Amino acid sequence: MRYARMPIEVESPEEYGYDSIRNNLSESSITDQTLASLGLTIPDLTLLYGEHRGSAGLRRLIAADAANLDADDVLITGGAATALFIVSTALLGPEDHLVVIRPNYATNLETPRAIGCDISCIDLEFEQGFQLDIDRLEAAVTPATRLISVTCPHNPTGTMLTAAQLLRLVALAANRGCHLLVDETYRDLSLGARLPVAASLGEHVISVSSLSKAYGVPGIRVGWLITRDPRLWELFLAAKEQISICGSVIDEWIAEQVLSRRGQILEPTLAEMRRRLEVVGDWIGNEALLEWVRPAGGVVCLPRMRAEPVGGTKAFYQRLLAAEETYVGPGHWFELPDTCFRLGYGWPSAERLEAGLAGISRALRG
C-alpha cells in the first residue's frame, strides 16, 4: 500500500479548527447531534469485545430496509470509510482493474491508488448535468475489471441515478463477471423517492452506508457494508477482524438507538433540508457569477463560477475565509478546478448558512 494524505482531509475543518470558521459551508452532513439532542443516556454497558460482525439488533435494523435482506448480510464497520477500505483491499490487487466515477469521495479513489490497481475514471460533467454515461462506463470495462464503483446520491454534486440506471448497472456487472459497489451513504437523504438498497438486487452487488451524514453522528464511527454473497461476506469479515476485530459497544448501542427512531429523525430532517435547498436555489438563481446543477439528494451541491473571480481563485478562497469567515470545499478536493466548490447546506444553522451564502457573493466580487 502506498498511502498519501488526501487534500479533503488535510484541509478539513476539523483539521483547520472549527473555532476558526464562523460560516462552515464545507461540511457534507446535517448538523452534528449530541447525546442530549437525541435524548440518550448511555447505560452501564459492559465494555467487552463486541460481536465481530456487529451487534445483532443493529444489523437487523439495517437489514429491515429491504425485504430480501437479513442481519447475516450486514457487516458493521468503523464508518463508511472503513467499509470502502475493506472492499477495496479485499477485492483489488495490482493486477486488477477498477472502473470508478469521478468526482467522488476521496477514499473511493485513493485506496485503490494506494493498492496500485489499474483504474479507469468515468468523469461526470457539468454540461451533462453530472449524469452518469453508462455507455462510456461499459466501454471502460475489461476482462481484468474486478469492481465497478458508483455513488448514489452523489457526493459532491447531489445528483442521483434513476431506478432504470441502477438496474442497468446491476445487469452490466453481472454480465461482465465483476462486482458492483454502490456507496449509499446519502440514501436516507434522498429528496424524492429512495432507490432500493443496491445489495438487495444481486449477490454480486455491495452496498456501503453509514449514520454519519443523514443522522448527524459521525463521531460514533458506525457504518456498514451489505452483501448477499456468503463467501464475499466472510472475506469482508476477515478483513475487519484484521483491522479492528470488532467495533465499539458504546458506538453500536448509540447507533441502534438512532436507527430504531429512523422515521422520527428523518422526517423533520428531510423537511428542513428541502427548505434549505430552496434557500440555496433562490440565492444561486440571483447570483449572476455562479451556475449549478440542482441536487436531488444529500446535503451538498457543486456550484461553478462562470468566470475567474477577482484576483483568481486563490485570492477568492483567501477573501472568503479571512474577510467573510466562510469555508467551502474547493474543487481540488475532488480533482476539479477551483472555479467550482462543494457547498454543504445541511450542517450550519440556517442563520450561518445565509450569512455564508452572502459572504460567497461578496468574496466573488473582491
N, C-alpha and C positions, 0 to 999 in steps of 0.2 A: 504494500500500500504506500502510495506517495501522497501524503497529506499536504494540503495548503489551506491556510485560513481564507475564509470566504469574505469578500467585501461587505456583504449584508450583515455579517456577524461582527467584523472589525468595527464597522461604523454604526452598529445598532444603538438605539437609545439607551439600553441598559449598560452598554459599554461606555458610551459618551457620558451618561449621567442623567437620569430622569429630572433631577433638580435643575439642570441647565437648560431645559426646554419648557417653555410655557405652553405653546400650542403644538402638541405632539400629534402630527398627522402622518407619521411614518408607520404606525402600528397596523398589524394585519388581523386584529381580533376585536371583539367587543371589549367594553370596559372590564378591567380586572375585578373579580369578585373577592370578597372576604368571607371568612367563616361566618361572621355576623350577618352579612348581607344574604347569605344562603340559609341562615337560621340554623347553623350547625354547631354543635358542641361535641368535640371528639371524646368518645368514651374511653374507659380504661382498657385499651386494647393490649393484647399480648404481642410483644414485638419480636415475633418469631420469624423464621423463614416462611414466606407465604407459598401458596401453590405455584409451581414453576410456570404453569400456563396462565396464571391469574385467577382471581377469586371466581368461584363458580357463579355466585349471584351476579357479579358484574358481567361475566361472559353471557349469561342468559339474557340480561337486559339488552346487550348489544345484538345478540342473535335474533331477538324478537322483532327486529326491524324488517325481517324477510321471512316468509312462510316456510321456505325450504332450507333455512339455516338452523343449526342448533349450537349450543355452547361449545361443543367439541370442534367446531370450525373456527373458533375465535382464539387468538393468542394475544394476551395483554403485553404491551411493550412500554418502554420509557418514552412516551410521546410518539407522535408520528415519525419524528426524525429517526428514532431507533428502529421503527418498523421498516422505514425505507432503507436504512443501513443494512438491516438483516436481509431484506430481499435482494439487494444488490450484491452483497458479499456471498450469499448462498447460491445465487444463480449465475453470476457473471465472473469470468476469468479473462486473462489476457487474450485467449483465443476466441472469445465470444463477441457477439455484435449486439448492440443496443440501438433501438430506434426510440427517440425521446423528443417531445415537443419543447420548444423554446420560444419566448422566455418561460422560466419555470422557477419554482422554489429551488434554491441553490443546491440542496442536498441531492435532488433528483439528477443533477448533472455532475457535481463534484465527487461524490462517492464513486460512481463508475469511472471517472477520470483517474481517481486515486488507485483504482484496481488496474487500470491500464487496458481496459477493453476497447474495442473499436466502437465508435459512436457516430450515428447519423442523427443530426438535429433537424427537426422539421419546424421551421420558423413560422410563427403566427404573425401576420402582417396587418398593420393598422388599416391599410386600404381595403382589405377583405374583412374588416370588422373583427379581426383576431379569430376568425373561424378556422377550424382545422380542415386542411385539404387532405381528405383520406386517400384520394388517388395518389397524391405525392407521397404520403406515408407508405402506402402499399408498395410503391415503386422502390422505396428505400429498403424494404425487407429482403434479406439474402438468406441462403441456406445456413449461414452461421448465426442468424438472428435468434437470440435466446429470449429476448424480452422486448415488448413494446410498452412504453411508459407514457401515460397521459394524466392530466389533472382536470377534475371537474367537480364543482365550479373552479374556474381557473384563477390561479394566483400568478401574476399580479393584475390581470385585466378584469376579472369578474365575469367573463363570458362563460357560456355553458355549451356542452354538447346537447344535441337533440336525442330523444329516445332512439330514433332510427339510426343516428350516427353511432351511438353506443352499441347497439345490436350489430351494426356492420363491423365495428372493431372487434367485437367478441367473435364473430364468424371469421373474420380475416385472420386473427391469431390462431384459431382452431385449424383453419385450412393450411396455414403455413407452419404448423407444428411448434408454436412458441407460446410463451406466457404473455398475458396482458395484465399490466399493473395499472390500476386506477386509484390515484390519490384523491380521496373523497373527503379531505379534511374540512371542506366548506359545505358539505352536502346538507347539513341541517340549517344552513343559512341560504338555501335556495329561495329566491324571492317569488318564484312561481311553483309549478309542480316539481316535486323531487323526483329524480331518476331512481330506478331500483338500485339496491346495493349490488354493485357490479359482480361481486363474487358469487352472488346467487344465480348468475346467468351461465355459469360453466365452471367445471373443475380446473380449467386452465387459467381462470381469472382470479386475480388477487386484489382485494380491497385494502386500503390503508386509511385510517382516520384517527381522530383524537378528540379530546374535550377542550383543547386549548383555545380554539378560535370562536366557536359558537357559544360556549358556556363560560368563557372568561376565567378559566382556571389553568393557565399554562404553568403555574408554579407547582402543580402536583405531578406533572410529567406523566400523564396517563394517555396512552394511545393504544392502537391495536391493529392487527392485520387479520384478514379473514381469507381462508381458502377451504374449499370443499374436497381438496385432494389430500387424503390422509398421509401419503408419503411426503408430500410437499410440506404439510403442516409439521410433521415430525422433524424434517430438515430445519425448518424455521425455529422450532423449539430447541433443537440442539444448538443453534446459533445463539439464541437468547441465553441459554444456560452458560455458554462460554463467555458471554458479555457480562451478564449481571446475575445469573442464577434465577432470580425472581424479582418481583417488584416490591415496593414499599407497602406494607399492610395498611399504613395510615393513608397513603395516597389512594389506594384502591378502595378503602372504606369511604373516603370522601367522594370518589368517582361514582360509587354505587348509589350514594345518596342523591347525587346530582342527576344521574340518569333515571332514577326512579321518579323524578319530578320533571321529566323531559318536556312534556307538553306545557306544564305550568311555567317553566323557564322560557321556552322557545316562543310561545305565543306573544307575550309583550315585547320580547327581543326583536322578533321579525317585524312587528308593527312599528317599533321605533326605527329600525334600520330602513324600512320603506320611507318613513318620514324624512330621515336624514339624506337618503338618496335623492329625494325631491329637492332638498336644500342645495345639495351639490349640483344637481341638474340645472336648477334655476341660476346658480352662480356661473356655471360654465356657459349657459345659454346667453348670459350677458357679458361674458369675458371674451372680448374680440381677439385676445392674444393666445387663446387655448382652443383645442378641439379634443374630442374624446369619443370612445365607443362606450355607450351606456351599458353598465354591468347588469347581469341577470341573477347574480348570486354572490355570496361572500360579502365582505365589507371593505373592499378595495376597488380602485379603478386606476387607469393609466392615462392621464391627460398628456397631450403632446403640445408643445409650443409651436405656433405657426411660423415663427422666425426666431433667430437667436435673440435672447434678451439683451437689454442694455449692458454693455461691458462683457458679454459672453456668459456661458452657463456657470462657470466657476464663480464669477462675481455675483450672479443671481443667488446661488446657494449660500454664499457668504452673507449677502444682504439679508436673505430670508431668515437666517439664524441669528445674526448679530443685531439687526435692526428690528426685525419682526418677531423674534423669539419663537420661530416656527420651523418645524422639521418635517421633511418628507423623504421618501426613498428615491434617490436619484437613479436614473436609468442604468448606470453602470453596475448597480446591484444585480441587474438581470441581463448583463451583457448587451445593453442597449445604449444608444446615445443619451447624454444627459439633457437633451432637449425634451425628454419625457420623464415622468416621475410617478412613482406609486403614491397614491393618496389614500390613506385609510380614514374612513369616516365613522367607524364604529367605536373606537377606543376613547377619544377625548369626550369631555362633556359637550353638550350642544352649544354652550357658550364659547368654549375653546375652539370647537370646530368652525364656527362662523368667524371668530377672530382670526383663525389660521387662514381661512379662505381669503379674507380681506387682505391679510398680510402677503399672501402669494401674489395677489393682483398688484399691490404696491411694489413688491420686490421685482416683478417683471418689468416695471417701468423705471426702475433705478431710483 
